[in-house]
Amino acid sequence: MSSYQFRCPECVSQLTLERPERVATLESGCPFCGSPITPANFATA
């Protein structure tokens, strides 16, 4: 399964997510501050 490195553009929090978590995060926003995010906020880990 692919891993993705996430970085929030608002609160600058970082974490590594698997694909299902990435999809959920795109739908719900940053898990730390709730800011909306886009696929551009992820990089392949």
mmCIF entry with sequence, helices, sheets and N, C-alpha, C, O atoms, coordinates in Angstrom:
data_MODEL
# 
_entry.id   MODEL 
# 
_entity.id                         1 
_entity.type                       polymer 
_entity.pdbx_number_of_molecules   1 
# 
_entity_poly.entity_id                      1 
_entity_poly.type                           'polypeptide(L)' 
_entity_poly.nstd_linkage                   no 
_entity_poly.nstd_monomer                   no 
_entity_poly.pdbx_seq_one_letter_code       MSSYQFRCPECVSQLTLERPERVATLESGCPFCGSPITPANFATA 
_entity_poly.pdbx_seq_one_letter_code_can   MSSYQFRCPECVSQLTLERPERVATLESGCPFCGSPITPANFATA 
_entity_poly.pdbx_strand_id                 A 
# 
loop_
_entity_poly_seq.entity_id 
_entity_poly_seq.num 
_entity_poly_seq.mon_id 
_entity_poly_seq.hetero 
1 1  MET n 
1 2  SER n 
1 3  SER n 
1 4  TYR n 
1 5  GLN n 
1 6  PHE n 
1 7  ARG n 
1 8  CYS n 
1 9  PRO n 
1 10 GLU n 
1 11 CYS n 
1 12 VAL n 
1 13 SER n 
1 14 GLN n 
1 15 LEU n 
1 16 THR n 
1 17 LEU n 
1 18 GLU n 
1 19 ARG n 
1 20 PRO n 
1 21 GLU n 
1 22 ARG n 
1 23 VAL n 
1 24 ALA n 
1 25 THR n 
1 26 LEU n 
1 27 GLU n 
1 28 SER n 
1 29 GLY n 
1 30 CYS n 
1 31 PRO n 
1 32 PHE n 
1 33 CYS n 
1 34 GLY n 
1 35 SER n 
1 36 PRO n 
1 37 ILE n 
1 38 THR n 
1 39 PRO n 
1 40 ALA n 
1 41 ASN n 
1 42 PHE n 
1 43 ALA n 
1 44 THR n 
1 45 ALA n 
# 
_struct_asym.id          A 
_struct_asym.entity_id   1 
# 
loop_
_struct_conf.conf_type_id 
_struct_conf.id 
_struct_conf.pdbx_PDB_helix_id 
_struct_conf.beg_label_comp_id 
_struct_conf.beg_label_asym_id 
_struct_conf.beg_label_seq_id 
_struct_conf.pdbx_beg_PDB_ins_code 
_struct_conf.end_label_comp_id 
_struct_conf.end_label_asym_id 
_struct_conf.end_label_seq_id 
_struct_conf.pdbx_end_PDB_ins_code 
_struct_conf.beg_auth_comp_id 
_struct_conf.beg_auth_asym_id 
_struct_conf.beg_auth_seq_id 
_struct_conf.end_auth_comp_id 
_struct_conf.end_auth_asym_id 
_struct_conf.end_auth_seq_id 
_struct_conf.pdbx_PDB_helix_class 
_struct_conf.details 
_struct_conf.pdbx_PDB_helix_length 
HELX_P HELX_P1 AA1 ARG A 19 ? SER A 28 ? ARG A 19 SER A 28 1 ? 10 
HELX_P HELX_P2 AA2 PRO A 39 ? ASN A 41 ? PRO A 39 ASN A 41 5 ? 3  
# 
_struct_conf_type.id          HELX_P 
_struct_conf_type.criteria    ? 
_struct_conf_type.reference   ? 
# 
_struct_sheet.id               AA1 
_struct_sheet.type             ? 
_struct_sheet.number_strands   3 
_struct_sheet.details          ? 
# 
loop_
_struct_sheet_order.sheet_id 
_struct_sheet_order.range_id_1 
_struct_sheet_order.range_id_2 
_struct_sheet_order.offset 
_struct_sheet_order.sense 
AA1 1 2 ? anti-parallel 
AA1 2 3 ? anti-parallel 
# 
loop_
_struct_sheet_range.sheet_id 
_struct_sheet_range.id 
_struct_sheet_range.beg_label_comp_id 
_struct_sheet_range.beg_label_asym_id 
_struct_sheet_range.beg_label_seq_id 
_struct_sheet_range.pdbx_beg_PDB_ins_code 
_struct_sheet_range.end_label_comp_id 
_struct_sheet_range.end_label_asym_id 
_struct_sheet_range.end_label_seq_id 
_struct_sheet_range.pdbx_end_PDB_ins_code 
_struct_sheet_range.beg_auth_comp_id 
_struct_sheet_range.beg_auth_asym_id 
_struct_sheet_range.beg_auth_seq_id 
_struct_sheet_range.end_auth_comp_id 
_struct_sheet_range.end_auth_asym_id 
_struct_sheet_range.end_auth_seq_id 
AA1 1 GLN A 14 ? GLU A 18 ? GLN A 14 GLU A 18 
AA1 2 SER A 3  ? ARG A 7  ? SER A 3  ARG A 7  
AA1 3 PHE A 42 ? THR A 44 ? PHE A 42 THR A 44 
# 
loop_
_atom_site.group_PDB 
_atom_site.id 
_atom_site.type_symbol 
_atom_site.label_atom_id 
_atom_site.label_alt_id 
_atom_site.label_comp_id 
_atom_site.label_asym_id 
_atom_site.label_entity_id 
_atom_site.label_seq_id 
_atom_site.pdbx_PDB_ins_code 
_atom_site.Cartn_x 
_atom_site.Cartn_y 
_atom_site.Cartn_z 
_atom_site.occupancy 
_atom_site.B_iso_or_equiv 
_atom_site.pdbx_formal_charge 
_atom_site.auth_seq_id 
_atom_site.auth_comp_id 
_atom_site.auth_asym_id 
_atom_site.auth_atom_id 
_atom_site.pdbx_PDB_model_num 
ATOM 1   N N  . MET A 1 1  ? 0.845   -1.174 0.000  1.00 0.00 ? 1  MET A N  1 
ATOM 2   C CA . MET A 1 1  ? 0.000   0.000  0.000  1.00 0.00 ? 1  MET A CA 1 
ATOM 3   C C  . MET A 1 1  ? 0.892   1.240  0.000  1.00 0.00 ? 1  MET A C  1 
ATOM 4   O O  . MET A 1 1  ? 1.930   1.273  0.662  1.00 0.00 ? 1  MET A O  1 
ATOM 5   N N  . SER A 1 2  ? 0.478   2.245  -0.742 1.00 0.00 ? 2  SER A N  1 
ATOM 6   C CA . SER A 1 2  ? 1.262   3.470  -0.852 1.00 0.00 ? 2  SER A CA 1 
ATOM 7   C C  . SER A 1 2  ? 1.160   4.315  0.414  1.00 0.00 ? 2  SER A C  1 
ATOM 8   O O  . SER A 1 2  ? 0.108   4.384  1.050  1.00 0.00 ? 2  SER A O  1 
ATOM 9   N N  . SER A 1 3  ? 2.260   4.948  0.763  1.00 0.00 ? 3  SER A N  1 
ATOM 10  C CA . SER A 1 3  ? 2.287   5.882  1.886  1.00 0.00 ? 3  SER A CA 1 
ATOM 11  C C  . SER A 1 3  ? 2.454   7.290  1.337  1.00 0.00 ? 3  SER A C  1 
ATOM 12  O O  . SER A 1 3  ? 3.119   7.499  0.323  1.00 0.00 ? 3  SER A O  1 
ATOM 13  N N  . TYR A 1 4  ? 1.845   8.247  2.013  1.00 0.00 ? 4  TYR A N  1 
ATOM 14  C CA . TYR A 1 4  ? 1.902   9.639  1.595  1.00 0.00 ? 4  TYR A CA 1 
ATOM 15  C C  . TYR A 1 4  ? 2.311   10.504 2.775  1.00 0.00 ? 4  TYR A C  1 
ATOM 16  O O  . TYR A 1 4  ? 1.839   10.302 3.894  1.00 0.00 ? 4  TYR A O  1 
ATOM 17  N N  . GLN A 1 5  ? 3.178   11.456 2.527  1.00 0.00 ? 5  GLN A N  1 
ATOM 18  C CA . GLN A 1 5  ? 3.582   12.428 3.533  1.00 0.00 ? 5  GLN A CA 1 
ATOM 19  C C  . GLN A 1 5  ? 2.648   13.627 3.403  1.00 0.00 ? 5  GLN A C  1 
ATOM 20  O O  . GLN A 1 5  ? 2.528   14.211 2.326  1.00 0.00 ? 5  GLN A O  1 
ATOM 21  N N  . PHE A 1 6  ? 1.995   13.989 4.490  1.00 0.00 ? 6  PHE A N  1 
ATOM 22  C CA . PHE A 1 6  ? 1.060   15.109 4.507  1.00 0.00 ? 6  PHE A CA 1 
ATOM 23  C C  . PHE A 1 6  ? 1.675   16.268 5.273  1.00 0.00 ? 6  PHE A C  1 
ATOM 24  O O  . PHE A 1 6  ? 2.324   16.075 6.301  1.00 0.00 ? 6  PHE A O  1 
ATOM 25  N N  . ARG A 1 7  ? 1.461   17.482 4.756  1.00 0.00 ? 7  ARG A N  1 
ATOM 26  C CA . ARG A 1 7  ? 1.870   18.694 5.464  1.00 0.00 ? 7  ARG A CA 1 
ATOM 27  C C  . ARG A 1 7  ? 0.758   19.721 5.301  1.00 0.00 ? 7  ARG A C  1 
ATOM 28  O O  . ARG A 1 7  ? 0.407   20.098 4.183  1.00 0.00 ? 7  ARG A O  1 
ATOM 29  N N  . CYS A 1 8  ? 0.212   20.165 6.415  1.00 0.00 ? 8  CYS A N  1 
ATOM 30  C CA . CYS A 1 8  ? -0.873  21.141 6.390  1.00 0.00 ? 8  CYS A CA 1 
ATOM 31  C C  . CYS A 1 8  ? -0.319  22.527 6.051  1.00 0.00 ? 8  CYS A C  1 
ATOM 32  O O  . CYS A 1 8  ? 0.657   22.964 6.663  1.00 0.00 ? 8  CYS A O  1 
ATOM 33  N N  . PRO A 1 9  ? -0.925  23.222 5.089  1.00 0.00 ? 9  PRO A N  1 
ATOM 34  C CA . PRO A 1 9  ? -0.456  24.558 4.732  1.00 0.00 ? 9  PRO A CA 1 
ATOM 35  C C  . PRO A 1 9  ? -0.788  25.617 5.788  1.00 0.00 ? 9  PRO A C  1 
ATOM 36  O O  . PRO A 1 9  ? -0.187  26.691 5.796  1.00 0.00 ? 9  PRO A O  1 
ATOM 37  N N  . GLU A 1 10 ? -1.733  25.322 6.672  1.00 0.00 ? 10 GLU A N  1 
ATOM 38  C CA . GLU A 1 10 ? -2.140  26.287 7.696  1.00 0.00 ? 10 GLU A CA 1 
ATOM 39  C C  . GLU A 1 10 ? -1.376  26.120 9.004  1.00 0.00 ? 10 GLU A C  1 
ATOM 40  O O  . GLU A 1 10 ? -0.752  27.067 9.482  1.00 0.00 ? 10 GLU A O  1 
ATOM 41  N N  . CYS A 1 11 ? -1.420  24.922 9.588  1.00 0.00 ? 11 CYS A N  1 
ATOM 42  C CA . CYS A 1 11 ? -0.795  24.717 10.903 1.00 0.00 ? 11 CYS A CA 1 
ATOM 43  C C  . CYS A 1 11 ? 0.585   24.061 10.797 1.00 0.00 ? 11 CYS A C  1 
ATOM 44  O O  . CYS A 1 11 ? 1.275   23.910 11.805 1.00 0.00 ? 11 CYS A O  1 
ATOM 45  N N  . VAL A 1 12 ? 0.989   23.676 9.601  1.00 0.00 ? 12 VAL A N  1 
ATOM 46  C CA . VAL A 1 12 ? 2.299   23.099 9.281  1.00 0.00 ? 12 VAL A CA 1 
ATOM 47  C C  . VAL A 1 12 ? 2.540   21.747 9.969  1.00 0.00 ? 12 VAL A C  1 
ATOM 48  O O  . VAL A 1 12 ? 3.685   21.308 10.075 1.00 0.00 ? 12 VAL A O  1 
ATOM 49  N N  . SER A 1 13 ? 1.483   21.091 10.432 1.00 0.00 ? 13 SER A N  1 
ATOM 50  C CA . SER A 1 13 ? 1.620   19.746 11.003 1.00 0.00 ? 13 SER A CA 1 
ATOM 51  C C  . SER A 1 13 ? 1.958   18.762 9.894  1.00 0.00 ? 13 SER A C  1 
ATOM 52  O O  . SER A 1 13 ? 1.575   18.959 8.741  1.00 0.00 ? 13 SER A O  1 
ATOM 53  N N  . GLN A 1 14 ? 2.679   17.697 10.249 1.00 0.00 ? 14 GLN A N  1 
ATOM 54  C CA . GLN A 1 14 ? 3.077   16.683 9.279  1.00 0.00 ? 14 GLN A CA 1 
ATOM 55  C C  . GLN A 1 14 ? 2.778   15.297 9.817  1.00 0.00 ? 14 GLN A C  1 
ATOM 56  O O  . GLN A 1 14 ? 2.867   15.055 11.021 1.00 0.00 ? 14 GLN A O  1 
ATOM 57  N N  . LEU A 1 15 ? 2.421   14.379 8.912  1.00 0.00 ? 15 LEU A N  1 
ATOM 58  C CA . LEU A 1 15 ? 2.285   12.982 9.272  1.00 0.00 ? 15 LEU A CA 1 
ATOM 59  C C  . LEU A 1 15 ? 2.298   12.140 8.006  1.00 0.00 ? 15 LEU A C  1 
ATOM 60  O O  . LEU A 1 15 ? 2.109   12.653 6.904  1.00 0.00 ? 15 LEU A O  1 
ATOM 61  N N  . THR A 1 16 ? 2.522   10.843 8.174  1.00 0.00 ? 16 THR A N  1 
ATOM 62  C CA . THR A 1 16 ? 2.519   9.902  7.067  1.00 0.00 ? 16 THR A CA 1 
ATOM 63  C C  . THR A 1 16 ? 1.217   9.118  7.114  1.00 0.00 ? 16 THR A C  1 
ATOM 64  O O  . THR A 1 16 ? 0.822   8.608  8.163  1.00 0.00 ? 16 THR A O  1 
ATOM 65  N N  . LEU A 1 17 ? 0.554   9.027  5.962  1.00 0.00 ? 17 LEU A N  1 
ATOM 66  C CA . LEU A 1 17 ? -0.733  8.356  5.862  1.00 0.00 ? 17 LEU A CA 1 
ATOM 67  C C  . LEU A 1 17 ? -0.703  7.282  4.785  1.00 0.00 ? 17 LEU A C  1 
ATOM 68  O O  . LEU A 1 17 ? 0.038   7.398  3.809  1.00 0.00 ? 17 LEU A O  1 
ATOM 69  N N  . GLU A 1 18 ? -1.504  6.240  4.960  1.00 0.00 ? 18 GLU A N  1 
ATOM 70  C CA . GLU A 1 18 ? -1.727  5.241  3.920  1.00 0.00 ? 18 GLU A CA 1 
ATOM 71  C C  . GLU A 1 18 ? -2.843  5.762  3.006  1.00 0.00 ? 18 GLU A C  1 
ATOM 72  O O  . GLU A 1 18 ? -3.528  6.726  3.349  1.00 0.00 ? 18 GLU A O  1 
ATOM 73  N N  . ARG A 1 19 ? -3.021  5.135  1.861  1.00 0.00 ? 19 ARG A N  1 
ATOM 74  C CA . ARG A 1 19 ? -3.991  5.612  0.878  1.00 0.00 ? 19 ARG A CA 1 
ATOM 75  C C  . ARG A 1 19 ? -5.405  5.827  1.440  1.00 0.00 ? 19 ARG A C  1 
ATOM 76  O O  . ARG A 1 19 ? -5.973  6.892  1.200  1.00 0.00 ? 19 ARG A O  1 
ATOM 77  N N  . PRO A 1 20 ? -6.009  4.871  2.178  1.00 0.00 ? 20 PRO A N  1 
ATOM 78  C CA . PRO A 1 20 ? -7.373  5.115  2.689  1.00 0.00 ? 20 PRO A CA 1 
ATOM 79  C C  . PRO A 1 20 ? -7.447  6.326  3.627  1.00 0.00 ? 20 PRO A C  1 
ATOM 80  O O  . PRO A 1 20 ? -8.430  7.067  3.612  1.00 0.00 ? 20 PRO A O  1 
ATOM 81  N N  . GLU A 1 21 ? -6.416  6.520  4.433  1.00 0.00 ? 21 GLU A N  1 
ATOM 82  C CA . GLU A 1 21 ? -6.382  7.673  5.343  1.00 0.00 ? 21 GLU A CA 1 
ATOM 83  C C  . GLU A 1 21 ? -6.243  8.970  4.551  1.00 0.00 ? 21 GLU A C  1 
ATOM 84  O O  . GLU A 1 21 ? -6.806  9.998  4.929  1.00 0.00 ? 21 GLU A O  1 
ATOM 85  N N  . ARG A 1 22 ? -5.484  8.917  3.443  1.00 0.00 ? 22 ARG A N  1 
ATOM 86  C CA . ARG A 1 22 ? -5.306  10.094 2.585  1.00 0.00 ? 22 ARG A CA 1 
ATOM 87  C C  . ARG A 1 22 ? -6.653  10.536 2.025  1.00 0.00 ? 22 ARG A C  1 
ATOM 88  O O  . ARG A 1 22 ? -6.980  11.722 2.043  1.00 0.00 ? 22 ARG A O  1 
ATOM 89  N N  . VAL A 1 23 ? -7.430  9.580  1.528  1.00 0.00 ? 23 VAL A N  1 
ATOM 90  C CA . VAL A 1 23 ? -8.745  9.891  0.963  1.00 0.00 ? 23 VAL A CA 1 
ATOM 91  C C  . VAL A 1 23 ? -9.644  10.520 2.027  1.00 0.00 ? 23 VAL A C  1 
ATOM 92  O O  . VAL A 1 23 ? -10.311 11.519 1.760  1.00 0.00 ? 23 VAL A O  1 
ATOM 93  N N  . ALA A 1 24 ? -9.667  9.953  3.215  1.00 0.00 ? 24 ALA A N  1 
ATOM 94  C CA . ALA A 1 24 ? -10.489 10.489 4.308  1.00 0.00 ? 24 ALA A CA 1 
ATOM 95  C C  . ALA A 1 24 ? -10.033 11.893 4.696  1.00 0.00 ? 24 ALA A C  1 
ATOM 96  O O  . ALA A 1 24 ? -10.862 12.756 4.984  1.00 0.00 ? 24 ALA A O  1 
ATOM 97  N N  . THR A 1 25 ? -8.729  12.124 4.707  1.00 0.00 ? 25 THR A N  1 
ATOM 98  C CA . THR A 1 25 ? -8.195  13.437 5.071  1.00 0.00 ? 25 THR A CA 1 
ATOM 99  C C  . THR A 1 25 ? -8.550  14.479 4.019  1.00 0.00 ? 25 THR A C  1 
ATOM 100 O O  . THR A 1 25 ? -8.849  15.624 4.359  1.00 0.00 ? 25 THR A O  1 
ATOM 101 N N  . LEU A 1 26 ? -8.521  14.094 2.744  1.00 0.00 ? 26 LEU A N  1 
ATOM 102 C CA . LEU A 1 26 ? -8.927  15.020 1.684  1.00 0.00 ? 26 LEU A CA 1 
ATOM 103 C C  . LEU A 1 26 ? -10.388 15.434 1.853  1.00 0.00 ? 26 LEU A C  1 
ATOM 104 O O  . LEU A 1 26 ? -10.745 16.579 1.576  1.00 0.00 ? 26 LEU A O  1 
ATOM 105 N N  . GLU A 1 27 ? -11.223 14.517 2.301  1.00 0.00 ? 27 GLU A N  1 
ATOM 106 C CA . GLU A 1 27 ? -12.648 14.804 2.481  1.00 0.00 ? 27 GLU A CA 1 
ATOM 107 C C  . GLU A 1 27 ? -12.928 15.624 3.736  1.00 0.00 ? 27 GLU A C  1 
ATOM 108 O O  . GLU A 1 27 ? -13.809 16.484 3.728  1.00 0.00 ? 27 GLU A O  1 
ATOM 109 N N  . SER A 1 28 ? -12.190 15.369 4.809  1.00 0.00 ? 28 SER A N  1 
ATOM 110 C CA . SER A 1 28 ? -12.506 16.008 6.091  1.00 0.00 ? 28 SER A CA 1 
ATOM 111 C C  . SER A 1 28 ? -11.596 17.170 6.476  1.00 0.00 ? 28 SER A C  1 
ATOM 112 O O  . SER A 1 28 ? -11.935 17.932 7.382  1.00 0.00 ? 28 SER A O  1 
ATOM 113 N N  . GLY A 1 29 ? -10.458 17.327 5.816  1.00 0.00 ? 29 GLY A N  1 
ATOM 114 C CA . GLY A 1 29 ? -9.533  18.407 6.149  1.00 0.00 ? 29 GLY A CA 1 
ATOM 115 C C  . GLY A 1 29 ? -8.427  17.946 7.080  1.00 0.00 ? 29 GLY A C  1 
ATOM 116 O O  . GLY A 1 29 ? -8.355  16.772 7.445  1.00 0.00 ? 29 GLY A O  1 
ATOM 117 N N  . CYS A 1 30 ? -7.580  18.865 7.454  1.00 0.00 ? 30 CYS A N  1 
ATOM 118 C CA . CYS A 1 30 ? -6.440  18.564 8.314  1.00 0.00 ? 30 CYS A CA 1 
ATOM 119 C C  . CYS A 1 30 ? -6.916  17.940 9.626  1.00 0.00 ? 30 CYS A C  1 
ATOM 120 O O  . CYS A 1 30 ? -7.807  18.486 10.277 1.00 0.00 ? 30 CYS A O  1 
ATOM 121 N N  . PRO A 1 31 ? -6.335  16.800 10.025 1.00 0.00 ? 31 PRO A N  1 
ATOM 122 C CA . PRO A 1 31 ? -6.752  16.169 11.279 1.00 0.00 ? 31 PRO A CA 1 
ATOM 123 C C  . PRO A 1 31 ? -6.342  16.958 12.525 1.00 0.00 ? 31 PRO A C  1 
ATOM 124 O O  . PRO A 1 31 ? -6.810  16.661 13.624 1.00 0.00 ? 31 PRO A O  1 
ATOM 125 N N  . PHE A 1 32 ? -5.480  17.951 12.366 1.00 0.00 ? 32 PHE A N  1 
ATOM 126 C CA . PHE A 1 32 ? -5.022  18.750 13.506 1.00 0.00 ? 32 PHE A CA 1 
ATOM 127 C C  . PHE A 1 32 ? -5.826  20.042 13.670 1.00 0.00 ? 32 PHE A C  1 
ATOM 128 O O  . PHE A 1 32 ? -6.262  20.375 14.772 1.00 0.00 ? 32 PHE A O  1 
ATOM 129 N N  . CYS A 1 33 ? -6.019  20.774 12.550 1.00 0.00 ? 33 CYS A N  1 
ATOM 130 C CA . CYS A 1 33 ? -6.683  22.075 12.660 1.00 0.00 ? 33 CYS A CA 1 
ATOM 131 C C  . CYS A 1 33 ? -7.986  22.169 11.867 1.00 0.00 ? 33 CYS A C  1 
ATOM 132 O O  . CYS A 1 33 ? -8.730  23.139 12.017 1.00 0.00 ? 33 CYS A O  1 
ATOM 133 N N  . GLY A 1 34 ? -8.272  21.169 11.023 1.00 0.00 ? 34 GLY A N  1 
ATOM 134 C CA . GLY A 1 34 ? -9.516  21.153 10.263 1.00 0.00 ? 34 GLY A CA 1 
ATOM 135 C C  . GLY A 1 34 ? -9.501  21.962 8.981  1.00 0.00 ? 34 GLY A C  1 
ATOM 136 O O  . GLY A 1 34 ? -10.522 22.036 8.297  1.00 0.00 ? 34 GLY A O  1 
ATOM 137 N N  . SER A 1 35 ? -8.373  22.572 8.633  1.00 0.00 ? 35 SER A N  1 
ATOM 138 C CA . SER A 1 35 ? -8.292  23.364 7.406  1.00 0.00 ? 35 SER A CA 1 
ATOM 139 C C  . SER A 1 35 ? -8.514  22.497 6.178  1.00 0.00 ? 35 SER A C  1 
ATOM 140 O O  . SER A 1 35 ? -8.097  21.339 6.155  1.00 0.00 ? 35 SER A O  1 
ATOM 141 N N  . PRO A 1 36 ? -9.172  23.048 5.147  1.00 0.00 ? 36 PRO A N  1 
ATOM 142 C CA . PRO A 1 36 ? -9.338  22.304 3.908  1.00 0.00 ? 36 PRO A CA 1 
ATOM 143 C C  . PRO A 1 36 ? -7.976  22.043 3.266  1.00 0.00 ? 36 PRO A C  1 
ATOM 144 O O  . PRO A 1 36 ? -7.073  22.876 3.344  1.00 0.00 ? 36 PRO A O  1 
ATOM 145 N N  . ILE A 1 37 ? -7.841  20.885 2.634  1.00 0.00 ? 37 ILE A N  1 
ATOM 146 C CA . ILE A 1 37 ? -6.585  20.545 1.975  1.00 0.00 ? 37 ILE A CA 1 
ATOM 147 C C  . ILE A 1 37 ? -6.858  20.018 0.573  1.00 0.00 ? 37 ILE A C  1 
ATOM 148 O O  . ILE A 1 37 ? -7.993  19.681 0.236  1.00 0.00 ? 37 ILE A O  1 
ATOM 149 N N  . THR A 1 38 ? -5.816  19.951 -0.234 1.00 0.00 ? 38 THR A N  1 
ATOM 150 C CA . THR A 1 38 ? -5.906  19.473 -1.610 1.00 0.00 ? 38 THR A CA 1 
ATOM 151 C C  . THR A 1 38 ? -4.860  18.381 -1.819 1.00 0.00 ? 38 THR A C  1 
ATOM 152 O O  . THR A 1 38 ? -3.986  18.198 -0.973 1.00 0.00 ? 38 THR A O  1 
ATOM 153 N N  . PRO A 1 39 ? -4.936  17.660 -2.926 1.00 0.00 ? 39 PRO A N  1 
ATOM 154 C CA . PRO A 1 39 ? -3.915  16.654 -3.218 1.00 0.00 ? 39 PRO A CA 1 
ATOM 155 C C  . PRO A 1 39 ? -2.495  17.229 -3.248 1.00 0.00 ? 39 PRO A C  1 
ATOM 156 O O  . PRO A 1 39 ? -1.530  16.497 -3.033 1.00 0.00 ? 39 PRO A O  1 
ATOM 157 N N  . ALA A 1 40 ? -2.362  18.518 -3.509 1.00 0.00 ? 40 ALA A N  1 
ATOM 158 C CA . ALA A 1 40 ? -1.039  19.148 -3.537 1.00 0.00 ? 40 ALA A CA 1 
ATOM 159 C C  . ALA A 1 40 ? -0.363  19.148 -2.165 1.00 0.00 ? 40 ALA A C  1 
ATOM 160 O O  . ALA A 1 40 ? 0.847   19.359 -2.077 1.00 0.00 ? 40 ALA A O  1 
ATOM 161 N N  . ASN A 1 41 ? -1.127  18.913 -1.094 1.00 0.00 ? 41 ASN A N  1 
ATOM 162 C CA . ASN A 1 41 ? -0.566  18.892 0.256  1.00 0.00 ? 41 ASN A CA 1 
ATOM 163 C C  . ASN A 1 41 ? 0.042   17.547 0.622  1.00 0.00 ? 41 ASN A C  1 
ATOM 164 O O  . ASN A 1 41 ? 0.472   17.348 1.758  1.00 0.00 ? 41 ASN A O  1 
ATOM 165 N N  . PHE A 1 42 ? 0.083   16.615 -0.338 1.00 0.00 ? 42 PHE A N  1 
ATOM 166 C CA . PHE A 1 42 ? 0.633   15.280 -0.119 1.00 0.00 ? 42 PHE A CA 1 
ATOM 167 C C  . PHE A 1 42 ? 1.805   15.030 -1.054 1.00 0.00 ? 42 PHE A C  1 
ATOM 168 O O  . PHE A 1 42 ? 1.827   15.518 -2.184 1.00 0.00 ? 42 PHE A O  1 
ATOM 169 N N  . ALA A 1 43 ? 2.768   14.272 -0.577 1.00 0.00 ? 43 ALA A N  1 
ATOM 170 C CA . ALA A 1 43 ? 3.880   13.792 -1.396 1.00 0.00 ? 43 ALA A CA 1 
ATOM 171 C C  . ALA A 1 43 ? 4.027   12.301 -1.122 1.00 0.00 ? 43 ALA A C  1 
ATOM 172 O O  . ALA A 1 43 ? 3.722   11.840 -0.023 1.00 0.00 ? 43 ALA A O  1 
ATOM 173 N N  . THR A 1 44 ? 4.485   11.553 -2.104 1.00 0.00 ? 44 THR A N  1 
ATOM 174 C CA . THR A 1 44 ? 4.715   10.129 -1.902 1.00 0.00 ? 44 THR A CA 1 
ATOM 175 C C  . THR A 1 44 ? 5.853   9.947  -0.917 1.00 0.00 ? 44 THR A C  1 
ATOM 176 O O  . THR A 1 44 ? 6.928   10.523 -1.088 1.00 0.00 ? 44 THR A O  1 
ATOM 177 N N  . ALA A 1 45 ? 5.619   9.149  0.110  1.00 0.00 ? 45 ALA A N  1 
ATOM 178 C CA . ALA A 1 45 ? 6.638   8.935  1.153  1.00 0.00 ? 45 ALA A CA 1 
ATOM 179 C C  . ALA A 1 45 ? 7.621   7.873  0.734  1.00 0.00 ? 45 ALA A C  1 
ATOM 180 O O  . ALA A 1 45 ? 8.547   7.559  1.483  1.00 0.00 ? 45 ALA A O  1 
# 
